[in-house]
Amino acid sequence: MYSSAMKDTIIYEQPLNEVIRVCLRLEQLFQQIDHQLSDTSELGTRNVTAFIINVLHLLDRPDLKAKLAKELSHHHANLMRFDNSPEIDKEKLHHITQQLDEHARSLIDSSGKIGHRLRDIELLNMLRMHLASPGGGCSFDIPLYHYWLQQPPDVRMVTVNDWLSEFAQIKTVVLLILDLVRKNAKVENKTAVHGFHQELLDPQWNLRMIRIGLAPNLPTYPEISIGRHFFSVRYFIPDIERRAVQYTENLSFWVAYCNS
């Protein structure tokens, strides 16, 4: 039901803890980097470099490695409960749990922050300072950056790919966590009466994320509010110039309760 429910929908995701929130931000940045890498122009390299700086900002948290390792261990323990189930593909289960265990151990055993080598690169340090300002990173701000951007594309891409190699493990970890969270979900069809829906949540559920799916032809978008015991969705009519007003028609949508 889950895969069929996702077809032909706009999906809105609401993370319910800090680790999943950071993972979603990193996933978006890695998607932007992957998309931009094919553009080897000066502007394309500028964009990729800015995304790299944004990744480094997210990875600055000193507790991030420990939190990610804990999240990986949680999923490992959760999956091991199915070890004796006759319906489970044992080989696939073993492969995933081995990945989770190896990444958790690697994060715990490694020293320094994730991507720490990049923090010793002078050009990136200058960019981290200047790109925080609107329009920062001009030739008069960092002549070294301007010089590097004028180098042939293949020269620049060697450097960019070397920088990105520092994110290989964290990218794998982020995608693995989000994949497990999204797949381990209970999906239910709901109706918002006059554009509003509210329901009680079982406090024993260990929810990581709420996902909402809407038909793309509906002229509305949701704002999600979640507490420990309830969650509500209020739908609004999109208007990019004026303050949005509530959608007043009844509408159908689906909710995925991701509680891996």
VMD Tcl script that draws the C-alpha trace (Angstrom):
set ca {
  {0.00 0.00 0.00}
  {2.84 2.35 0.89}
  {4.47 2.40 -2.55}
  {1.14 2.80 -4.31}
  {0.12 5.62 -1.94}
  {3.22 7.60 -2.90}
  {2.41 7.63 -6.59}
  {1.10 10.87 -8.06}
  {1.37 12.80 -4.80}
  {3.20 15.79 -3.41}
  {4.89 14.60 -0.21}
  {5.48 16.85 2.79}
  {7.83 15.59 5.49}
  {7.89 16.68 9.13}
  {10.90 15.45 11.16}
  {10.23 14.74 14.82}
  {13.73 14.83 16.26}
  {16.94 16.76 15.68}
  {18.82 13.89 14.03}
  {16.18 13.40 11.32}
  {15.95 17.17 10.85}
  {19.71 17.37 10.20}
  {19.56 14.30 7.93}
  {16.87 15.91 5.78}
  {18.90 19.10 5.44}
  {22.01 17.13 4.49}
  {20.06 14.99 2.02}
  {18.83 18.13 0.27}
  {22.35 19.56 0.08}
  {23.77 16.32 -1.31}
  {21.02 16.24 -3.93}
  {21.87 19.82 -4.92}
  {25.57 18.95 -5.13}
  {24.91 15.87 -7.29}
  {22.71 17.90 -9.61}
  {25.20 20.76 -9.87}
  {28.31 18.64 -10.48}
  {27.52 18.26 -14.17}
  {27.88 22.04 -14.57}
  {31.65 22.62 -14.77}
  {31.31 26.33 -15.53}
  {32.64 28.95 -13.10}
  {29.11 29.54 -11.81}
  {28.54 25.80 -11.39}
  {31.72 25.49 -9.33}
  {30.65 28.47 -7.22}
  {27.34 26.76 -6.48}
  {28.93 23.43 -5.56}
  {31.43 25.19 -3.30}
  {28.63 27.09 -1.54}
  {26.80 23.78 -0.94}
  {30.01 22.27 0.48}
  {30.27 25.21 2.88}
  {26.64 24.66 3.93}
  {27.35 20.97 4.59}
  {30.30 21.95 6.77}
  {28.08 24.33 8.75}
  {25.64 21.49 9.46}
  {28.48 19.16 10.45}
  {29.90 21.65 12.96}
  {27.83 20.28 15.85}
  {30.21 18.50 18.26}
  {27.53 15.98 19.28}
  {26.45 15.03 15.76}
  {28.63 11.92 15.43}
  {27.35 10.52 18.71}
  {23.72 11.23 17.79}
  {24.08 9.62 14.36}
  {25.81 6.58 15.88}
  {22.97 6.25 18.39}
  {20.41 6.48 15.58}
  {22.22 3.78 13.61}
  {22.36 1.54 16.68}
  {18.63 2.08 17.22}
  {17.84 0.88 13.71}
  {20.22 -2.06 14.13}
  {18.43 -3.20 17.30}
  {15.04 -2.63 15.69}
  {15.89 -4.77 12.65}
  {17.40 -7.57 14.74}
  {13.97 -8.20 16.22}
  {13.03 -9.71 12.86}
  {15.99 -12.08 12.74}
  {13.87 -15.14 13.52}
  {10.94 -14.19 11.32}
  {10.41 -16.74 8.50}
  {9.16 -13.99 6.16}
  {12.39 -11.99 6.30}
  {15.16 -12.18 3.71}
  {17.98 -13.17 6.07}
  {20.75 -12.26 3.62}
  {19.37 -8.76 3.05}
  {18.75 -8.28 6.77}
  {22.31 -9.31 7.58}
  {23.70 -6.94 4.93}
  {21.76 -3.94 6.29}
  {22.50 -4.65 9.96}
  {26.18 -5.11 9.13}
  {26.19 -1.72 7.40}
  {24.51 -0.10 10.39}
  {26.97 -1.65 12.83}
  {30.04 -0.74 10.77}
  {28.98 2.87 10.29}
  {28.08 3.29 13.97}
  {31.47 1.93 15.06}
  {33.30 4.07 12.51}
  {31.60 7.24 13.74}
  {32.36 6.42 17.38}
  {35.98 5.46 16.73}
  {36.84 8.40 14.47}
  {38.46 11.51 15.91}
  {37.44 15.10 15.28}
  {34.32 16.41 13.59}
  {32.99 14.88 10.39}
  {34.89 16.39 7.46}
  {37.56 17.77 9.80}
  {40.24 17.76 7.06}
  {38.29 20.40 5.16}
  {38.45 22.70 8.16}
  {42.21 22.99 7.67}
  {41.91 24.19 4.07}
  {42.59 27.92 3.96}
  {40.39 28.68 0.95}
  {37.36 26.97 2.49}
  {37.94 28.78 5.78}
  {37.96 32.13 3.98}
  {34.82 31.16 2.07}
  {33.01 30.11 5.24}
  {33.56 33.61 6.56}
  {32.72 35.58 3.40}
  {29.83 33.49 2.08}
  {27.92 34.21 5.28}
  {27.45 37.76 3.93}
  {25.01 38.46 1.07}
  {26.94 38.56 -2.19}
  {30.11 37.46 -0.41}
  {32.91 35.67 -2.23}
  {33.55 38.34 -4.85}
  {36.97 38.69 -6.46}
  {37.81 41.65 -4.21}
  {36.88 39.58 -1.12}
  {39.03 36.54 -1.89}
  {41.45 36.96 -4.82}
  {42.64 33.37 -4.27}
  {39.09 32.11 -4.90}
  {38.85 34.19 -8.07}
  {42.18 32.77 -9.26}
  {41.06 29.19 -8.59}
  {37.74 29.71 -10.41}
  {39.68 30.81 -13.52}
  {41.50 27.48 -13.72}
  {40.42 24.88 -16.33}
  {37.28 22.92 -15.37}
  {39.15 19.61 -15.01}
  {41.57 21.21 -12.53}
  {38.72 22.63 -10.45}
  {36.78 19.36 -10.51}
  {39.75 17.39 -9.17}
  {39.76 19.67 -6.15}
  {35.97 19.62 -5.75}
  {35.83 15.80 -5.90}
  {38.64 15.60 -3.35}
  {36.64 17.80 -0.99}
  {33.47 15.79 -1.56}
  {35.27 12.54 -0.74}
  {35.28 13.72 2.89}
  {31.48 13.47 2.87}
  {31.26 9.95 1.42}
  {30.51 8.19 4.70}
  {28.15 10.81 6.13}
  {26.22 10.82 2.86}
  {25.85 7.03 3.02}
  {24.77 7.21 6.66}
  {22.20 9.93 6.03}
  {20.64 8.14 3.06}
  {20.58 4.83 4.93}
  {18.84 6.31 7.97}
  {16.24 8.16 5.91}
  {15.57 5.13 3.74}
  {14.88 2.97 6.81}
  {12.71 5.64 8.42}
  {10.62 6.19 5.28}
  {10.13 2.51 4.58}
  {9.14 1.52 8.12}
  {5.85 3.38 8.08}
  {2.18 2.78 8.60}
  {0.10 4.60 5.96}
  {-3.50 5.67 6.53}
  {-5.95 7.61 4.38}
  {-7.47 10.66 6.06}
  {-10.00 13.40 5.37}
  {-9.46 17.00 6.43}
  {-12.85 18.52 7.21}
  {-12.95 22.14 6.04}
  {-9.18 22.01 5.62}
  {-8.34 20.82 9.12}
  {-7.44 17.47 10.65}
  {-6.37 16.59 14.19}
  {-5.80 13.28 15.92}
  {-4.32 11.77 19.05}
  {-0.95 10.05 18.92}
  {0.07 7.04 20.96}
  {2.89 8.35 23.21}
  {4.48 4.88 23.02}
  {5.09 5.30 19.31}
  {8.70 6.10 18.63}
  {7.94 8.33 15.65}
  {10.84 9.71 13.66}
  {8.83 11.48 10.98}
  {5.35 12.24 9.73}
  {4.83 12.26 5.95}
  {1.76 13.66 4.24}
  {0.76 12.97 0.65}
  {-1.56 15.18 -1.39}
  {-2.86 14.95 -4.93}
  {-0.90 17.50 -7.01}
  {-4.08 19.00 -8.49}
  {-5.34 20.17 -5.09}
  {-4.75 23.94 -4.71}
  {-3.56 23.67 -1.11}
  {-0.57 22.88 1.09}
  {-0.36 21.68 4.71}
  {1.10 23.18 7.84}
  {1.82 20.43 10.34}
  {1.86 20.81 14.11}
  {2.96 17.92 16.31}
  {3.07 17.50 20.07}
  {3.74 14.48 22.23}
  {0.11 13.37 22.27}
  {-1.42 14.78 19.10}
  {-0.76 16.10 15.67}
  {-2.79 18.44 13.51}
  {-2.74 19.51 9.87}
  {-4.17 22.77 8.65}
  {-4.45 23.34 4.91}
  {-3.98 26.71 3.25}
  {-4.61 28.18 -0.18}
  {-1.21 29.04 -1.71}
  {-0.52 32.71 -2.34}
  {3.10 33.81 -2.67}
  {2.28 37.52 -2.38}
  {-0.27 37.72 0.42}
  {-0.83 35.99 3.70}
  {-2.35 32.57 3.07}
  {-5.94 31.82 4.09}
  {-7.28 28.46 5.18}
  {-8.58 26.00 2.60}
  {-12.22 25.43 3.53}
  {-13.18 22.41 1.43}
  {-13.00 18.81 2.59}
  {-10.00 17.01 1.12}
  {-8.43 13.56 1.15}
  {-4.78 12.90 1.93}
  {-2.61 10.15 3.35}
  {-0.36 10.08 6.40}
  {2.70 7.89 6.85}
  {3.66 7.34 10.48}
  {7.38 6.58 10.30}
  {8.30 4.91 13.55}
  {11.37 2.88 12.76}
}
mol new
graphics top color blue
foreach p $ca { graphics top sphere $p radius 0.5 }
foreach p [lrange $ca 0 end-1] q [lrange $ca 1 end] { graphics top cylinder $p $q radius 0.2 }
display resetview
